[in-house]
Amino acid sequence: MAGVISRAPLRLGKLIPQNTCLFLCDMQEKFRNNIQYFPQIVQVSARLLEAFKLLDLPVVATEQYPKGTLEDQAQAKLLGVTEKVFLSQQITKPTRQRNILDLFFTNNQEAISTYRVEKTIYSDHSLVTINTTYRKAKMEPVKTNLTDPTPFAKYKFFNDTIEWHQMPLGGI
């Protein structure tokens, strides 16, 4: 599959399907009480996963402890969606289009000019900043008609809304 779309070009607003990927990072159950809006984050993640699958866009997911327990129904639903669509590595070979995904799936050391690894607060993950030798490609602006409905209009996954007036106030 390697970045080739065999149908008419899909317009997703400012997203370019050939360079778009959803990255889902697991949230560990032990941090549930420290993450504000945890259930809503899981719910939105499940909705995004369904949207990317419907639009046939690649999804990359990580899971640090795959044998952990799932106590929340929203988390179970997200896991069910990933199992139902047989979520697996979508890109198995480099796209050779000099995009950022090639850094993760190839060993092209010339593509990396500098990198930095930093510890993060309240997490056992590290933050990796990568500066590449890739240059931004010039693209023609896409002309859109603002009276047309969004390409998502026929899908129903954006109908659910978060009741913001019911959310607790305050910071993290």
C-alpha positions as a Python dict, from the first residue, in 0.01 Angstrom:
ca = {
    (1, 'M'): (0, 0, 0),
    (2, 'A'): (292, 235, 79),
    (3, 'G'): (118, 571, 42),
    (4, 'V'): (-63, 501, -287),
    (5, 'I'): (-430, 596, -315),
    (6, 'S'): (-605, 432, -609),
    (7, 'R'): (-927, 635, -601),
    (8, 'A'): (-1006, 998, -679),
    (9, 'P'): (-818, 1245, -454),
    (10, 'L'): (-989, 1286, -119),
    (11, 'R'): (-1019, 1635, 28),
    (12, 'L'): (-1008, 1654, 407),
    (13, 'G'): (-973, 2026, 465),
    (14, 'K'): (-607, 2097, 537),
    (15, 'L'): (-517, 1728, 576),
    (16, 'I'): (-337, 1565, 286),
    (17, 'P'): (-428, 1194, 278),
    (18, 'Q'): (-85, 1087, 147),
    (19, 'N'): (87, 1254, 445),
    (20, 'T'): (-179, 1198, 713),
    (21, 'C'): (-164, 938, 987),
    (22, 'L'): (-342, 901, 1322),
    (23, 'F'): (-105, 820, 1608),
    (24, 'L'): (-276, 670, 1914),
    (25, 'C'): (-68, 646, 2229),
    (26, 'D'): (-198, 440, 2517),
    (27, 'M'): (-296, 604, 2845),
    (28, 'Q'): (-219, 382, 3138),
    (29, 'E'): (-493, 302, 3387),
    (30, 'K'): (-269, 397, 3681),
    (31, 'F'): (-271, 761, 3558),
    (32, 'R'): (-653, 777, 3523),
    (33, 'N'): (-695, 998, 3833),
    (34, 'N'): (-418, 1236, 3720),
    (35, 'I'): (-553, 1294, 3368),
    (36, 'Q'): (-830, 1550, 3347),
    (37, 'Y'): (-1123, 1446, 3122),
    (38, 'F'): (-987, 1090, 3089),
    (39, 'P'): (-1321, 933, 2981),
    (40, 'Q'): (-1380, 1207, 2723),
    (41, 'I'): (-1029, 1166, 2581),
    (42, 'V'): (-1087, 792, 2539),
    (43, 'Q'): (-1427, 857, 2378),
    (44, 'V'): (-1283, 1109, 2128),
    (45, 'S'): (-994, 872, 2052),
    (46, 'A'): (-1241, 596, 1968),
    (47, 'R'): (-1433, 835, 1743),
    (48, 'L'): (-1114, 944, 1563),
    (49, 'L'): (-1013, 582, 1514),
    (50, 'E'): (-1352, 503, 1357),
    (51, 'A'): (-1322, 811, 1132),
    (52, 'F'): (-975, 722, 1007),
    (53, 'K'): (-1088, 366, 933),
    (54, 'L'): (-1394, 492, 740),
    (55, 'L'): (-1173, 731, 540),
    (56, 'D'): (-919, 452, 479),
    (57, 'L'): (-632, 651, 635),
    (58, 'P'): (-343, 483, 821),
    (59, 'V'): (-342, 444, 1200),
    (60, 'V'): (-38, 375, 1419),
    (61, 'A'): (-107, 270, 1778),
    (62, 'T'): (123, 204, 2073),
    (63, 'E'): (51, 9, 2386),
    (64, 'Q'): (303, -11, 2666),
    (65, 'Y'): (142, -284, 2877),
    (66, 'P'): (-87, -490, 2652),
    (67, 'K'): (-190, -727, 2933),
    (68, 'G'): (-328, -447, 3154),
    (69, 'T'): (-691, -451, 3270),
    (70, 'L'): (-962, -236, 3112),
    (71, 'E'): (-1202, -109, 3374),
    (72, 'D'): (-1379, 159, 3177),
    (73, 'Q'): (-1642, 80, 2912),
    (74, 'A'): (-1512, 353, 2680),
    (75, 'Q'): (-1166, 196, 2691),
    (76, 'A'): (-1317, -144, 2619),
    (77, 'K'): (-1503, 6, 2323),
    (78, 'L'): (-1180, 155, 2186),
    (79, 'L'): (-1007, -181, 2224),
    (80, 'G'): (-1304, -349, 2055),
    (81, 'V'): (-1283, -111, 1759),
    (82, 'T'): (-911, -177, 1716),
    (83, 'E'): (-964, -554, 1731),
    (84, 'K'): (-1268, -539, 1502),
    (85, 'V'): (-1077, -362, 1226),
    (86, 'F'): (-769, -580, 1284),
    (87, 'L'): (-555, -276, 1362),
    (88, 'S'): (-198, -347, 1273),
    (89, 'Q'): (98, -174, 1120),
    (90, 'Q'): (-40, -8, 807),
    (91, 'I'): (289, 101, 652),
    (92, 'T'): (531, -186, 611),
    (93, 'K'): (782, -28, 375),
    (94, 'P'): (907, 327, 321),
    (95, 'T'): (695, 552, 104),
    (96, 'R'): (1002, 710, -54),
    (97, 'Q'): (819, 1040, -58),
    (98, 'R'): (1051, 1193, 201),
    (99, 'N'): (784, 1235, 466),
    (100, 'I'): (816, 1199, 842),
    (101, 'L'): (679, 843, 850),
    (102, 'D'): (984, 727, 656),
    (103, 'L'): (1197, 812, 961),
    (104, 'F'): (1005, 562, 1171),
    (105, 'F'): (1007, 275, 924),
    (106, 'T'): (1350, 303, 763),
    (107, 'N'): (1707, 335, 879),
    (108, 'N'): (1785, 642, 667),
    (109, 'Q'): (2034, 821, 893),
    (110, 'E'): (2100, 1095, 635),
    (111, 'A'): (1740, 1214, 681),
    (112, 'I'): (1806, 1318, 1043),
    (113, 'S'): (2008, 1634, 1099),
    (114, 'T'): (1970, 1651, 1481),
    (115, 'Y'): (1760, 1494, 1753),
    (116, 'R'): (1698, 1551, 2122),
    (117, 'V'): (1551, 1318, 2388),
    (118, 'E'): (1393, 1478, 2694),
    (119, 'K'): (1227, 1339, 3004),
    (120, 'T'): (868, 1447, 3062),
    (121, 'I'): (686, 1534, 3382),
    (122, 'Y'): (420, 1289, 3509),
    (123, 'S'): (502, 1027, 3247),
    (124, 'D'): (734, 736, 3195),
    (125, 'H'): (760, 825, 2823),
    (126, 'S'): (1031, 1046, 2672),
    (127, 'L'): (982, 1332, 2429),
    (128, 'V'): (1186, 1292, 2111),
    (129, 'T'): (1241, 1597, 1889),
    (130, 'I'): (1373, 1519, 1541),
    (131, 'N'): (1502, 1776, 1292),
    (132, 'T'): (1515, 1634, 941),
    (133, 'T'): (1690, 1725, 620),
    (134, 'Y'): (1353, 1713, 443),
    (135, 'R'): (1236, 2034, 284),
    (136, 'K'): (875, 2140, 265),
    (137, 'A'): (734, 2069, -81),
    (138, 'K'): (556, 2351, -258),
    (139, 'M'): (195, 2261, -318),
    (140, 'E'): (-70, 2444, -513),
    (141, 'P'): (-344, 2585, -289),
    (142, 'V'): (-662, 2380, -289),
    (143, 'K'): (-966, 2575, -404),
    (144, 'T'): (-1268, 2499, -192),
    (145, 'N'): (-1628, 2603, -210),
    (146, 'L'): (-1738, 2712, 136),
    (147, 'T'): (-2103, 2632, 59),
    (148, 'D'): (-2027, 2261, 12),
    (149, 'P'): (-2080, 2036, 314),
    (150, 'T'): (-1772, 1889, 473),
    (151, 'P'): (-1658, 1551, 345),
    (152, 'F'): (-1751, 1415, 688),
    (153, 'A'): (-2119, 1515, 666),
    (154, 'K'): (-2242, 1171, 563),
    (155, 'Y'): (-2074, 1005, 862),
    (156, 'K'): (-2247, 1015, 1199),
    (157, 'F'): (-1946, 996, 1432),
    (158, 'F'): (-1936, 1375, 1491),
    (159, 'N'): (-2296, 1389, 1616),
    (160, 'D'): (-2204, 1319, 1979),
    (161, 'T'): (-2108, 1630, 2167),
    (162, 'I'): (-1936, 1688, 2498),
    (163, 'E'): (-2152, 1864, 2755),
    (164, 'W'): (-1899, 2134, 2847),
    (165, 'H'): (-2127, 2293, 3106),
    (166, 'Q'): (-2108, 1967, 3304),
    (167, 'M'): (-1727, 1958, 3309),
    (168, 'P'): (-1549, 2045, 3634),
    (169, 'L'): (-1362, 2374, 3631),
    (170, 'G'): (-994, 2405, 3711),
    (171, 'G'): (-659, 2296, 3578),
    (172, 'I'): (-473, 1972, 3586),
}
